[in-house]
Amino acid sequence: MATAAEVQGTLQLLASRLAADGHYLQAVKCYTAILRQSMLPADEATARLQLAQLLLEHTQNLPDAKQHLQKADMLVAQLPGQPLLKCEVLAQLGRAHKCLAETSFQRQCYSKGLELCQQHISSSRGHIRQSSCCQPAAIVACWGWLLTC
């Protein structure tokens, strides 16, 4: 019998392949099934992020996408570290607010994400090895479009 982690991993792989093949609604169903299982907060936040991205890009279901991103944001806020995941959740949440014409919330998300990235760079200075999310170029790439909002 498969463990819960094996089922979750299999559903994750299936969802990724379905999305890559253009079967977005089936991928959404896989992510929905993943979220019915008990998981670690980082895993749940990642699944919610991936589900929300599908909903934003391939459906008209913006309120559900926003709801999943808000839950993911609450989950990652409690996690130590995980700056890249936190920034991605905030970027996508800002995108959802933009699609819903919620400009003030959009700017709040982008500003919070930029602040998080800047804090992470400041705390990472002096370390020999930095992850890609710590690099100033990565921040410019991820958050540069804030200026165009």
Phi, psi and omega in degrees: 000138182285144176281166179299322179294322178292319178297315179299315179298320179294316178296322178297314179297315179298316179299317179298316180293319178298317179296318179297328180272002177087011178263071191292319181293324176293323177295320177301318179296323177295314179296323177297319177294322178300317184288348176282348181267158175282130181217170174290151182304319180295321179293319179295318179298319179295317179296318178295321177298313181295319177297314180297322178298318177298315180297320180293319187276332192231006178221177174258014186270063182293320179300320178292321177300314179298318180298316179296321179291323177295320177294319177297320179297318178296322180292312184288336178297333181272350185272137171285141180072216180058042184297324181294316178297316179299315180294321180294319177299315180295321179297315181288326176294320175299320178297317179298316178298322178297314180297330180267008179060036177257072190300318182295321177292324177301310180297323178299316180296313181295319179294318179297318179294318179296317178298318179299315179297317179296319178297320181293321177296315180299318181284342181268348181299139180095344176278142182293316184246128178242145176286165183299331181288347181273345185286136178305324179297325179292323178294316179299317180295318183283323190244000182299328181288356174302323182293337182271357182283000000 
